[in-house]
Amino acid sequence: MIATPTSSTNSLWRTIRPIGAATLHGIAFVDGKVIAIDTIKGHLLEIDPANDNTTIINPHATAEFLDATGIALWENTLWLTRENTVYCCQFGEFKLQEFVTLPYPANGVAVWQDTVYVTCQKMGDILIFDRQTKSQITQFFAPGVGVENITVRDEELWVCDTTEQSVYCLDRATGDIKFSVLTPFASPTGLAFYRDQGSETLYVAYADEEAYIRDNPNAEPSHELTYRDRTFIHPLDYHYNPTEHFAVSNGYLLEMIYTEEIAPLEDVSALQQVEWRIALPAETDRQKVKHIEPVGLPFTEEVVEGQRVAVFKFDSLQPSERHIFGWKALVEVRGIKYRLTPRDVEDLPNLSLEFQSRYLVDDDELAMDQLVVRRAAKEAVGTETNLLRKVYKIRNYVYDELSYGIKPHIDTPDVVLDRGIGSCGEYVGVLLALLRLNGIACRTIGRYKCPPYAEQQGIPLQPDFNHVWLEFYVPGLDKWLPMESNPDDVGENGPYPSRFFMGLAWYHIEIGKGIPFETVTSKGLPLEDISLGDIAINHIRFTIVKELLPDSRGARE
């Protein structure tokens, strides 16, 4: 059963879009109103969360607030961070007084009684000061690698990280992470709790840019790609299950359609007794299948290694024959983040013989016998023996060795390692090979991600590419944990985010765990010398039907 703590639905569960705001960072709530800093304009805003009405409450002091990135309110005192300095002032007077200056930029600030908490990405710490003496008491390690903002709730510190796309709940006394959740949107920049009639909701501010096509009569052609600011505040739904070591966040009801259109590129011979298998969405801790129906042609279902598969049967397929067939699924999806530490995976039992035979072997052209791959497997882990640390080191090793590039076909891990460039499928191949050579059971998962535009509900969306990632197994805990293939490889030589290490965003669709996504047989045998792309074109469409409210989540047994 999923356990508390959890967010609660209140009378105000909506996206807040302040009028005229460019880039929101720190936020707070006072008397039912949002107080937010627009860092580009220097505006301190009071926002009515019910209707987005917006007032600038520092009209004569905007210059002092330019480039401010964090705010906090405590007993009518406003605190803010700007460049390297933390300031405070009486709320409404806005005559800033220096509290403390750091050697590097101060990003976020929170205040609880006589304690002031300041985040600093450059130092990698949360610094803790005494409000009366201005002296530093201690410091905690920052939970992520990006710019972080912070707020306090009772005995907890809550931190959002722009790069990690995450919110962390920390013990206020020790700085230990209790759990973390992925945010439904990228680039969270501020957070605060809203209390209403006994309920409590965590709101998160977001600020980034979005691309759009602008009409420009002076350009040739008369349209151009440009960017605009995008900022808003949205409630964060979270639910922590300490027994199962995971927390889920905001969910969406998606309609996913996958179809194949028979359209051979060249003349092919007639195929007899054809069975065309397409995997169906899986049931997982974060994904629940509500309904599945056929598209175009009926199918029967098989269960392959615990995974549902649609089977389309043709007595024959003639060269001139044309069909569109596939499935439509309604799926509830949520963000998930598993919380395990190296201590949780000490003294694990040996992997079973069954799992060794299935998940430690080269069953997909992984080149595990090649010297370059075996050498990389050894270099990646060194002398490490802890399973979780080994997986993390292998991931970072691959990120160090490879750069992302799109290719029309997938090469084997030895070729990819020599080249130093790989697509997401090639990253997965290298990760699988190195993990398996180190005795860590793993398997592929994927196949598509919904375009991550949660606000575009009711609009058909098409993904640009297919996508695969993997899961690794923890014996003893009997858990398969997700790990993205390449999206966290965002910088040269790290530090790399860990948002998708043991975590998936709501837009990941889990299909075909450890089995092929799609296969075709004729007379019971796989097709030879013919690839699926030679005979069919796939069509994938997502529609975000609605966001799931917290009270629609329900408990999972």
C-alpha positions in Angstrom: 0.0 0.0 0.0 1.4 3.4 -0.9 2.0 5.4 2.3 2.2 9.0 3.4 3.4 11.7 3.2 1.4 12.9 0.3 0.2 16.2 -1.2 -3.5 17.1 -0.9 -6.0 18.5 -3.2 -7.3 21.9 -2.2 -9.8 24.2 -3.7 -7.1 25.7 -5.9 -5.5 23.0 -8.1 -4.6 24.9 -11.3 -1.7 26.3 -13.2 -0.9 29.9 -12.2 0.3 32.0 -15.1 1.2 35.5 -13.8 0.3 38.3 -16.2 3.4 40.0 -17.7 6.0 37.8 -16.0 9.1 36.8 -17.9 11.1 34.5 -15.6 9.9 33.5 -12.2 12.4 32.1 -9.7 11.7 32.2 -5.9 8.1 32.0 -4.7 6.3 32.2 -1.4 2.7 32.4 -0.2 1.3 35.2 2.0 -2.4 35.4 3.0 -3.4 33.3 0.1 -1.4 35.2 -2.5 1.7 34.2 -4.3 4.8 36.4 -3.9 7.3 35.8 -6.7 10.4 37.4 -8.1 10.8 38.1 -11.8 14.5 38.0 -12.1 14.8 39.5 -15.6 12.6 42.6 -14.8 13.3 42.9 -11.1 9.6 42.8 -10.3 8.4 41.5 -7.0 4.9 40.2 -7.9 1.8 39.6 -5.9 -0.3 37.1 -7.8 -3.9 36.0 -7.1 -3.7 32.2 -7.6 -7.4 32.0 -8.4 -7.3 34.2 -11.5 -3.6 35.2 -12.3 -4.2 38.9 -11.5 -0.7 40.3 -11.0 0.5 43.4 -9.1 4.1 44.8 -8.9 4.6 45.5 -5.3 8.0 47.1 -5.6 7.3 49.7 -8.3 10.0 52.1 -7.0 12.7 49.5 -6.2 12.9 47.2 -9.2 16.6 47.9 -9.9 17.5 46.5 -6.5 15.7 43.2 -7.4 17.2 42.7 -10.8 18.9 39.3 -11.1 17.4 38.1 -7.8 17.0 34.3 -7.9 15.5 33.3 -4.5 13.1 34.8 -2.0 11.7 33.8 1.4 9.3 35.4 3.9 9.6 35.1 7.7 7.7 37.3 10.2 7.2 40.1 7.7 10.9 40.1 6.7 11.7 39.4 3.0 14.9 37.6 2.2 16.4 37.3 -1.2 19.5 36.2 -3.0 21.2 38.3 -5.7 24.6 37.5 -7.2 26.8 36.4 -4.3 24.8 38.1 -1.5 21.9 37.3 0.7 19.8 40.4 1.6 16.8 41.0 3.9 14.4 43.9 4.3 11.0 44.7 5.8 8.3 43.4 3.5 6.7 46.5 1.9 9.7 48.8 2.5 12.3 47.1 0.3 15.4 48.7 1.7 17.8 45.9 1.3 20.3 45.1 4.0 23.2 42.7 3.4 23.0 39.6 5.5 26.0 37.6 4.2 28.1 37.4 1.1 29.4 34.2 -0.4 32.5 33.6 -2.5 30.2 32.3 -5.3 26.6 33.1 -6.4 23.9 32.4 -3.9 20.9 30.8 -5.6 18.1 30.2 -3.2 17.2 31.1 0.4 14.8 29.8 3.1 14.3 30.9 6.7 12.9 29.0 9.7 12.9 30.9 13.0 16.6 31.8 13.6 18.1 29.7 10.9 18.8 30.8 7.3 19.4 28.2 4.5 21.2 29.3 1.3 21.9 27.1 -1.8 25.0 27.6 -3.8 25.6 25.5 -6.9 29.2 26.5 -7.3 30.0 25.2 -3.8 27.7 22.2 -4.2 26.3 22.9 -0.8 23.4 24.2 1.3 24.9 26.7 3.7 23.2 27.2 7.1 23.5 30.4 9.0 22.4 31.8 12.4 20.0 34.7 11.7 21.1 36.7 14.7 24.9 36.3 14.5 25.2 35.9 10.7 27.7 33.1 11.4 27.7 29.8 9.5 26.5 26.9 11.6 27.1 24.0 9.2 26.5 22.9 5.6 24.8 20.0 3.8 25.7 18.5 0.4 23.4 19.8 -2.3 21.2 16.9 -3.5 21.6 17.7 -7.2 24.0 19.2 -9.7 22.0 22.2 -11.0 20.9 25.6 -9.7 18.7 24.9 -6.6 16.0 26.8 -4.8 14.7 25.9 -1.3 11.9 26.2 1.2 11.2 24.8 4.6 8.2 22.8 6.0 8.4 21.9 9.7 11.3 19.5 10.0 11.9 19.2 6.3 13.9 21.1 3.7 12.4 21.0 0.2 14.8 21.7 -2.7 14.1 22.0 -6.5 16.9 21.6 -9.0 16.7 23.1 -12.5 19.0 20.6 -14.2 17.8 17.5 -12.3 14.1 18.3 -13.1 13.5 17.2 -9.5 12.2 18.2 -6.1 14.0 16.7 -3.0 12.6 16.3 0.5 15.5 16.5 3.0 15.7 16.0 6.8 16.2 19.5 8.1 18.5 18.4 10.9 20.9 16.2 8.9 20.4 17.1 5.3 19.7 13.4 4.4 17.5 12.9 1.4 14.2 11.3 2.4 12.9 10.9 -1.1 12.8 12.8 -4.4 10.3 13.2 -7.2 10.6 14.2 -10.8 8.7 17.4 -11.8 6.2 17.2 -14.7 7.9 20.1 -16.5 11.6 21.0 -17.1 13.5 23.7 -15.3 11.9 24.1 -11.8 13.1 27.4 -10.3 11.2 27.9 -7.1 8.8 26.2 -4.7 6.5 27.0 -1.8 3.7 25.3 0.2 0.2 26.7 0.0 -2.1 26.0 2.9 -5.9 26.1 2.5 -8.6 24.9 4.9 -6.4 22.3 6.5 -4.9 21.0 3.3 -1.5 21.7 1.9 -0.2 21.7 -1.7 3.4 22.2 -2.9 3.6 24.6 -5.8 6.6 24.8 -8.1 7.7 27.6 -10.4 9.1 26.9 -13.8 11.1 29.2 -16.1 12.7 28.4 -19.5 12.4 29.2 -23.2 10.2 27.6 -25.8 10.8 27.6 -29.6 8.0 28.8 -31.9 7.5 29.8 -35.5 7.1 33.5 -36.0 5.6 35.2 -39.0 8.2 37.6 -40.4 7.4 39.3 -43.8 11.0 40.6 -44.0 12.4 37.1 -44.0 12.7 34.6 -46.8 10.7 32.5 -46.4 8.3 34.6 -44.4 8.6 32.5 -41.2 11.4 32.1 -38.8 12.3 30.0 -35.8 12.7 32.0 -32.6 12.4 31.7 -28.8 10.3 33.3 -26.1 10.2 33.2 -22.3 7.9 30.6 -20.7 7.1 30.8 -17.0 4.3 29.6 -14.8 3.6 27.9 -11.4 2.0 24.5 -11.1 1.0 22.2 -8.2 3.2 19.2 -7.6 1.5 16.0 -6.7 3.8 13.6 -4.9 3.3 10.3 -3.1 6.0 8.4 -1.3 6.1 4.6 -0.7 8.9 3.9 1.7 8.3 0.2 1.7 8.8 -0.1 -2.0 11.5 2.6 -2.1 9.8 4.9 -4.6 7.9 8.1 -4.9 5.5 9.0 -7.8 4.6 12.5 -9.0 2.1 14.2 -11.3 0.2 11.8 -13.6 -1.5 12.1 -16.9 -4.0 10.0 -18.8 -2.6 9.4 -22.3 -4.0 7.9 -25.4 -1.3 6.1 -27.4 -1.9 4.8 -30.9 0.6 2.5 -32.6 -0.1 1.3 -36.2 1.7 -0.3 -39.1 0.9 0.6 -42.7 1.9 -2.1 -45.2 3.8 -0.2 -47.9 6.7 -2.2 -49.3 9.7 -0.2 -50.6 10.3 -2.8 -53.3 8.5 -5.7 -54.7 8.5 -8.7 -52.3 7.2 -12.2 -52.7 3.9 -13.2 -51.1 4.2 -14.2 -47.5 2.2 -17.1 -46.1 0.8 -17.7 -42.6 2.1 -14.4 -41.3 2.0 -13.6 -37.6 2.8 -10.0 -36.7 3.5 -9.4 -33.1 3.5 -5.9 -31.4 4.1 -5.5 -27.7 1.5 -3.7 -25.6 2.1 -1.2 -22.7 3.1 -2.8 -19.5 1.6 -2.6 -15.9 4.3 -1.1 -13.6 4.6 0.9 -10.4 4.1 4.1 -12.4 2.0 3.0 -15.4 -1.5 1.6 -15.4 -3.2 0.4 -18.6 -6.9 1.4 -18.5 -8.0 0.1 -21.9 -6.7 -1.4 -25.1 -8.5 -1.9 -28.4 -7.5 -2.9 -32.0 -7.0 -0.4 -34.8 -7.8 -1.5 -38.4 -7.7 -5.3 -37.9 -8.5 -7.5 -34.9 -5.8 -9.1 -32.8 -5.4 -11.9 -30.3 -3.2 -11.6 -27.2 -0.2 -13.6 -26.0 1.8 -13.3 -22.8 5.5 -13.5 -23.5 7.7 -13.5 -20.4 5.0 -11.7 -18.4 4.5 -9.0 -21.1 1.3 -8.6 -23.1 1.7 -8.9 -26.9 -0.9 -8.2 -29.7 -0.8 -10.9 -32.5 -2.1 -10.0 -35.9 -2.6 -13.0 -38.2 -2.7 -13.2 -42.0 -3.3 -16.3 -44.1 -1.2 -14.6 -46.7 0.2 -11.2 -47.6 0.3 -10.5 -51.3 2.7 -7.9 -52.8 -0.1 -5.6 -53.8 -2.0 -5.9 -50.5 -2.4 -2.9 -48.2 -3.4 -2.7 -44.5 -3.3 -0.4 -41.5 -3.4 -2.2 -38.2 -2.3 -1.8 -34.7 -3.6 -0.8 -31.3 -4.9 2.1 -29.3 -4.3 2.3 -25.5 -5.5 4.5 -22.7 -2.7 4.6 -20.1 -2.2 6.4 -16.8 1.4 7.4 -16.4 3.3 9.2 -13.6 6.8 10.3 -12.8 8.7 7.9 -10.6 11.9 8.1 -8.7 13.3 5.1 -6.7 15.3 5.8 -3.6 18.0 3.2 -2.8 21.4 3.8 -1.3 24.5 1.7 -1.6 23.9 0.6 2.0 20.5 -0.9 0.9 22.3 -3.2 -1.6 25.1 -4.6 0.6 25.3 -8.4 1.1 23.0 -9.3 -1.8 22.4 -12.9 -2.7 23.8 -14.4 -5.8 21.9 -13.9 -9.1 19.8 -17.0 -9.8 21.0 -19.4 -12.5 17.8 -18.6 -14.5 18.6 -14.9 -14.4 22.3 -15.5 -15.2 21.3 -17.5 -18.3 18.8 -14.8 -19.5 20.3 -11.5 -18.5 24.1 -12.0 -18.4 24.5 -13.3 -21.9 25.2 -11.7 -25.3 21.8 -12.2 -26.9 21.7 -9.1 -29.0 25.0 -8.5 -30.8 26.6 -6.9 -27.8 30.2 -7.9 -28.8 30.9 -9.0 -25.2 33.8 -11.1 -26.4 35.6 -8.2 -28.0 38.7 -6.9 -26.3 37.7 -3.2 -26.4 34.4 -4.0 -24.7 35.9 -6.3 -22.0 38.6 -3.7 -21.3 35.9 -1.0 -21.0 33.9 -3.2 -18.6 36.9 -3.5 -16.3 38.0 0.1 -16.5 34.4 1.3 -15.8 34.1 -0.2 -12.3 37.7 -0.5 -11.1 37.8 -2.1 -7.7 34.2 -1.3 -6.8 32.1 -4.1 -5.5 28.8 -2.5 -4.5 26.1 -3.1 -7.1 24.6 0.4 -7.1 27.9 2.1 -7.2 29.0 -0.2 -10.0 26.0 0.6 -12.1 26.4 4.4 -11.5 30.1 4.2 -12.4 29.4 2.3 -15.6 26.8 4.9 -16.6 29.2 7.8 -16.0 32.0 5.9 -17.8 29.8 5.5 -20.9 28.9 9.2 -20.7 32.6 10.1 -20.5 33.5 7.9 -23.5 30.5 8.7 -25.8 28.9 11.7 -27.4 25.3 11.6 -28.7 24.7 11.4 -32.4 21.8 10.1 -34.5 22.5 7.3 -37.0 20.4 5.3 -39.4 21.5 2.0 -38.0 22.8 0.6 -34.8 26.4 -0.6 -34.6 27.8 -3.1 -32.1 29.4 -1.8 -28.8 32.9 -2.4 -29.9 32.4 -0.2 -33.0 30.6 2.5 -30.9 33.4 2.6 -28.3 36.0 3.0 -31.0 34.1 5.7 -32.7 33.1 7.6 -29.5 29.7 8.6 -30.8 26.4 6.8 -30.4 22.6 7.0 -30.7 20.4 6.2 -27.8 20.1 2.6 -29.0 23.9 2.3 -29.2 24.3 3.8 -25.7 21.9 1.1 -24.5 24.0 -1.6 -26.2 27.2 -0.4 -24.6 25.6 -0.1 -21.2 24.1 -3.6 -21.5 27.4 -5.1 -22.4 29.4 -3.5 -19.6 26.8 -4.2 -17.0 26.4 -7.9 -18.0 30.2 -8.4 -18.1 30.2 -7.1 -14.5 27.6 -9.6 -13.5 24.7 -7.2 -13.3 21.4 -8.5 -14.8 19.8 -6.0 -17.2 17.3 -5.7 -20.1 16.0 -3.2 -22.6 12.8 -1.3 -22.2 11.1 1.5 -24.1 10.1 2.1 -27.2 8.6 5.6 -27.3 8.3 8.8 -25.3 5.2 11.0 -25.4 6.3 14.5 -26.5 6.7 16.2 -23.0 4.2 19.0 -23.5 1.8 18.4 -20.6 -0.1 21.6 -21.2 -1.0 20.6 -24.7 -3.9 18.4 -23.7 -6.3 17.1 -26.3 -3.9 17.8 -29.2 -2.5 14.9 -31.3 1.3 14.7 -30.7 3.9 12.7 -32.7 7.3 11.7 -31.3 10.3 12.6 -33.4 12.1 9.3 -32.8 11.7 6.0 -31.1 13.6 5.6 -27.8 15.0 2.8 -25.6 16.5 2.7 -22.2 17.2 -0.2 -19.8 16.5 -1.7 -16.4 18.9 -3.4 -14.0 18.0 -6.0 -11.4 18.7 -6.0 -7.7 18.6 -9.6 -6.3 17.3 -9.9 -2.8 15.0 -6.9 -3.3 13.6 -8.5 -6.4 13.5 -5.1 -8.2 14.0 -4.0 -11.7 15.2 -0.3 -11.7 15.1 2.0 -14.7 18.1 3.8 -16.1 18.0 6.2 -19.1 20.4 5.5 -21.9 21.7 9.0 -22.8 19.5 12.0 -21.8 21.6 12.8 -18.7 24.8 13.0 -20.8 24.4 16.8 -20.9 28.0 18.0 -20.3 31.6 17.2 -20.8 33.0 14.9 -18.1 30.2 15.7 -15.6 29.0 16.1 -13.1 26.0 14.4 -14.7 22.5 14.7 -13.4 20.9 11.6 -11.8 17.3 12.5 -12.5 16.8 9.4 -14.7 19.1 7.1 -12.8 16.4 4.9 -11.1 13.8 7.3 -12.4 11.4 7.9 -15.3 9.4 11.0 -16.2 5.7 10.7 -16.9 6.3 10.8 -20.7 8.2 7.5 -20.7 6.0 4.7 -22.0 7.1 1.3 -20.8 6.5 -1.4 -23.5 8.0 -4.8 -23.9 10.3 -5.3 -20.9 13.1 -7.6 -22.0 11.3 -8.8 -25.1 11.3 -7.6 -28.8 8.9 -4.7 -29.4 7.9 -6.1 -32.8 8.5 -9.3 -34.7 7.1 -10.9 -37.9 7.1 -14.6 -38.7 6.0 -16.4 -41.8 5.1 -20.1 -41.5 6.4 -19.9 -37.9 9.9 -18.7 -39.0 11.4 -15.2 -38.7 11.6 -13.3 -42.0 15.0 -13.6 -43.7 16.6 -10.8 -45.7 13.5 -8.6 -45.1 13.4 -5.9 -42.4 10.2 -4.4 -41.1 11.2 -1.0 -42.5 11.2 -2.6 -46.0 7.6 -3.6 -45.9 5.8 -1.2 -43.5 5.7 2.3 -42.2 4.8 2.9 -38.5 2.5 5.7 -37.3 2.7 6.8 -33.6 0.3 9.3 -32.1 -0.1 10.5 -28.5 -2.9 12.6 -27.0 -2.7 13.9 -23.5 -6.3 13.5 -22.4 -6.0 15.1 -18.9 -3.9 15.5 -15.8 -4.7 13.2 -13.0 -5.8 14.9 -9.8 -4.3 13.6 -6.5 -7.5 12.1 -5.4 -7.8 10.1 -8.6 -4.5 8.3 -7.9 -5.9 5.5 -5.7 -3.7 3.0 -3.7 -1.8 0.2 -5.3 -1.6 -3.1 -3.5 
